[in-house]
Amino acid sequence: MAIFSSWKTQSLWNYFLPFLFVIHSTLGNSRSPLIVLDQYEGAGIRLVCTSEMLFPDLQLLWVDGKGQELLGAPATATPDNTNLASSVLLLPGSGNSTSCRIVSKSTKASAGSTSVAIADIFFPSNSRWMVATFVTVVLGIVVITAVYFTLRKNHHKLALSDNEQKAMEEEIACLKVNLEKEKIETQEALKKLQDDCEKTMAELEFRRAASHAVHITFDPQCTHPKLTTKGKNQIQLNPSYFREKALKGSLIAVAHEGFSSGQLYWEVEVGDKTFWELGVLSETVRNRLISERLEKPLEEGYVSMQWFQSQYHCIGGNSLTDSQNEPCTVVGVFLNLDEATLSFYNVQSMCSIRSIPVEFLEKMYPFFNPGREESFLGVRPVTSPPCLASL
């Protein structure tokens, strides 16, 4: 079983927080440990697990949703040795489910377990916009309710004299105007708050992606011979081929680094080019390109996004998201092999451009197509974005 206690602040968030958790006992009996959501601590929530001393060598273990053991405070017994307690600090991003298990140190057998699930968005650092939304809605309801009861009260005075009736009609008309004005202002405030929240959520998604930055360099053995490199991270078409109309093969440069698992992010400066292409290709395709000296074009085994004719085009899969075709000078590329997606971000506005599913099971390598223009296309170091703007 589980309870809530020690809500030490009087804010709206602390009042409504207990209704936002899902807690259950995996065995459903009296031996199950008791989980107490004790208090906020920094950006996290302190959980306390208490259990009866069912046997002398009882041990309390904290386990996350993936079955991995969490580091909690050492278990301590009460003075009368009837109960044993342990605590753990649950932070945002640590998973949706946490369990407290009763385990025998000698036999390793489990005598009971209780789980608690807390979504990241309900932690203190993410709650301001929810409080703002709630307050705005409550104020709107109070204003509308007050005006409604005023109109209802005034309705019973319509049987008064002509002068009084005329004054009442004027007052009602004025109230209706004020009500409509309040309604419009409330709708505008809610729309602005919704837009701000959506922008903040998009920025949070971008920041999570950028936190997985990796170093990318071009592989000379897998770079088309008609491309010119500058350092290890910039490429362009050799100027002597600018006017050549028929260029055969894959005019791309493939990275040294390949990835088979995890989450990887890198940024590419594309400037004001009218054409460029960024993506990833499989190790099989990379090996074929090296053996063929990149003389044949890419046909399969890759996923990419092109900027062409002032529009974004997804190659190798349909986009899971669809934003406006706004040009950008720096593109963030996020390869999430845990969720099998390749996402692209506008770094300046910190928002998503497109997201494409990746269905290859082998190692993936980033590749870059600079197009036929004179300016370079280059991989740049990832810098920390500015702090989030306050709602």
N, C-alpha and C positions, 0 to 999 in steps of 0.2 A: 504494500500500500504506500501512498505518498501524500504529503500535505504541503501547504504553503505557510510560511511564517516570516516574521521580522521584516515586514515591508516598512522601512524606516523613514520614507519620505512621503509627503502628502500630494505629490504631483498626480495629474490625471493619468500619466503613464503607469505609475506604480499601482493606481487603483484598478485599472483594467488589465494589467499584465497577467494576473492569475487565470483569466479566462482564455489565454492564448496558448496554453501548453497541453500536450497529450501525454498522460502518464499511465502506465499499466504494470501490473505484476505478472511475471511470466509463469508463475506457478499457481497464483490465486489462492494461497493458504496463509495461515497465521504465522508461519515461519518466514515469510518473505520479509526482507529488510524494509525499513521505513526511510524514504528519501524526503528530505526537507529542503526546499528552496530558501536558503537562509537569508541572503542579502546580496545587493549589488557590491561588486568589488572591482574598482577600475572600470574596464570595458567589458567585464565578464560577470557571471553569476556564480556565487558560492553555493555548492550543493553539499548537504550533510547526510550521510547514510548511517542509520542506527539499527542494531540487531540484538536480539536476546542472545545470551551466552548458551547456545544450544549444546556445545561440547567444548572441552578444555582448549583444544588447539584450533579454535575458530579463527578464520581470517576473512577480511572484507576486501574484495578486489573491484576496482573500477575498470570497465571495459567500454570502448567506443562501439559505434554501429558496425564497424568492420571486424569486430572481434579482437582488436588490438588493446592491450592493457594500457590504461592511463596512469600517470604518476599522481597519486593522491597523498594527502597528509597521512602520516602513520596512524594506525588505529590505536585508540586509547580506551581503556575500560573505566566504567564508573566506579566510585569508591566501594560499592557493595558487590562489584564483579558480576552484576546481573545483566549488564548491557555493554556492547562494544560499539564505538563510533569512529567514523573516518570521513574526511571531507575532500573535495576536489574543486578546483576553479575551472568552470566551463567558459571558454572564450569563443567569440564569433569565428566561424570558419572551422570549428573543431568537429563538425559532423552533426547530424540531426538527432542521433540517438546515443544515449549514455546509460549504462546499466551498472548496478551495484549487486555483486554476487556474494553469497555466503559459501565459503569453501573451507574444507578441512585441510590443514597443513600436511597431515600425514597421508591421508588417502586421496587428496585432491578432488574429492567428490563435492558436487554442488548441492547445497541444501535449500537454496531459494534464490530468487533474483527479482529485482524490480528495475524497470526502465523508465526513463523520462526523455521526451523528445521536445527540443526547443529550436524553432527556426531562427536563423541568423538575424533576420530583420527585426526580431523582437528584443534584441540586446540594446542597452542604453544608447550606444553611439549611433543607432539608426532610427531613433524614435521621434526626433523633433518634428519631422513632417507629418507624422500621424497625429501628434498632439495639435499641431496647427490646423490640420484638416478637421479634427473633432471640434475644436473651439469655433472655427468658422461656421461649421454646420449648425452648432448649438445656437450661436448668435443669430443666424438666419431664421431658425425655428422660433426663437423667442420674439424676434421682431414681427414675423408674420402672425404668430399667435396673438400678440398684443393688439395688432391692428384689426384682426378678425373679431376679437371680443369687443373692441371699441365700436366697430360697425354694427355688430349685433345689438349692443346696448342702445345705440342711437336709432336703430330701426323702430323701436317701440315709441319713439317720440314724434312719429310722423303725423299723429292725430292732433298736434298742437295747432296754434294759430298760423295764419298764412305767413306772417313775418318770421315766426319761429321755424316754420317748415322750410322757408326759403334759406334761412341761416343754416339749418340742418343739412339741406341739400348741398350748400356750398362747402360745408365742413366734410361731408361724405366725399364730394368730388376731390377736395384737397387731400383727404386721406388716401383715396384711390391713387392719386398721382404720386404721393409719397410711397405708397406700397409698391407701385410699379417701379419707382426709382430705386427703392431698397432691393427689390427683386433683381433688377438689372445689375446693380452694384454687387450683390451677393453672387450672382452667376459669373460675373467677370472675375471676382476674387477667387471663386472656386476654379474657374478655368485657368487662371494664372498659377494657382497653387498646383493644379494637376500638371501643367506644362513644366513647372519648376521641378516637380517630383520626377517626371519622366526624364528630364534632362539630367537630374542628379543620378538616377538609376543607370542611365546610359554611360555617364562618366565613371560610375563605380565599376561597371562591366569593363570599360576600357582600362581602368587602373588595375583591376585584377589580372587582365591579360598582360599589361606592360610589366607586371611584377615578375614575369617569367622570361625576362630578356636573356638572350644568348648571343654569343659572338659569331659572326658569319664572315667568311672570306671566300673569294672566288678560286676555283680549281683550274689552273692553266691547262691541264690535260683535258678538261671538259668545257673549254671555252672556244666558240667558233673562231677560226683563224682570221676572219674578216672583222672581228671586234678588237678594239684597242682598249687596253686596261691602263688605269692610272692608280698606282699603288696596289693595294690588295682588295679595295672595296669600290672602285669606280670603273665603269665601262661605257663605251660608245662605239658606234660603227666607224670603222676606219674612214677618214675623210676622203680617201681616194676612191671610195665606193659610193659616195653620196648620190651621184648621178646615174649609177648603174640600176636599171629597172628590174632585171631578172637576177635575183640573188638566191641561190639554191641552198638547201639545208636548213638547219635550225639555228637561227641567229640569236643564240642564247649563251649565257654563262651559268654553269651549275656550281653550287657551293661545295667546298671541301667537306663541310659538316653534314652528316646524315643522322636521322632520328628514327627510332623504332618505338618509343614510348614517351609518356610524359606530356608536358605542356611547354611550348616554345614560342617566343615572340621576338621579332626583329623589325626594324624600321628602314624604309627605303625612300630616298629623296628622288622624286620624279620631276620636280620643277613644273614648268608649264608646257611639257611635251604634249603633242597631239596624239601620240600613240605610245603605249608601253604595256608590258605584260609581266605579271608576277604570279608565282605559284610554286607547287611542289611536284616532283616526279619520283617514280619508284626506282629502286636500286637496279632492277632489271633494265629499265629504259636508260638509266645513266650508263650502265656497262655497254649497252648497244651503241649509244652515242659515241662513246670513246673508241670503240672498235671501228665504227664507220666514219670517224673524224668529223662528226656532226654534219655530214653531207646530205643526210635525209631529214625531212621535217618530222616533227612530233606527230604521232597518230593516235596513240592510246597510252594508258599508264600514267596519266598526269591530270592534275586539277589546277586551274588558274583563273585569274580575272584580268581582263583587258580594259584599257581606256582607249576608246576609238570612236570617232565622230561624236564627241562630247557625251558619250554614254558609257556605262560600265556593262561589260559582257562577261558572263560566267561560262567557262569552258570545262567540260568534263562532269558537269552536274548542275542541277537546278538550285538556285539560291533559296536558303531557308528564311532569309529576310530580304526586304526590298525597301531601300530608302531613296531619297531624291538623287538625281545624277549631278550633284554639285562637284565641281573639280576640286582637287586638293594637290598640294605640292609635296606632302610627306604622307606616305601610306604605312600604317602599322599592319603587320602580318602575324596572325596568331594561329599556330598549328596545335590543336588540342587532340592528341592521339587518344586520350582517355575517353573522349566523347566522339571521336572520329569526325571532326569538323575542321575546316580551314576558314578563318574569318579575316576580314579586312576592315581597317578603321581609318577614319580621317583624323590624323593626329592633332591638327590645329583645333578642330571643334570637339575632339574626344568623343566621337560617335561612330556607330557601326555603319559600314557601307554595304557589305554583302557577307553571307556565311554559306559555305558550300560543304555538303557531306563528303567525307573521304572514306573510300571503301577498300583501300589497299592494305594488305596484311604485312608487307615487307617494309624495309627501311625507306624513309622518304628524304629527298634532298631538295632544298630550295633552289629555284632557278629564276633567271632575270632576263628579260628581253627589252633592250633600250630603244628599239625602233630605229629609224633612219635619220634622226635629227642630229645636229651638231653637239648639243648639250650632253653632258654625262648623266648617267643614272648610277646612283651609288648607295651602298648600305652605310648608314650612319650609326654612331653609338646611341643607345637609348638613354634619355635623360629623364629625371623624375618630373612628372607633371606638377603644375602649381596646385596649391591647396584648394579644396572644394569651396565654392562660394556658399555663404550662409543662406538658408531658406528665409 
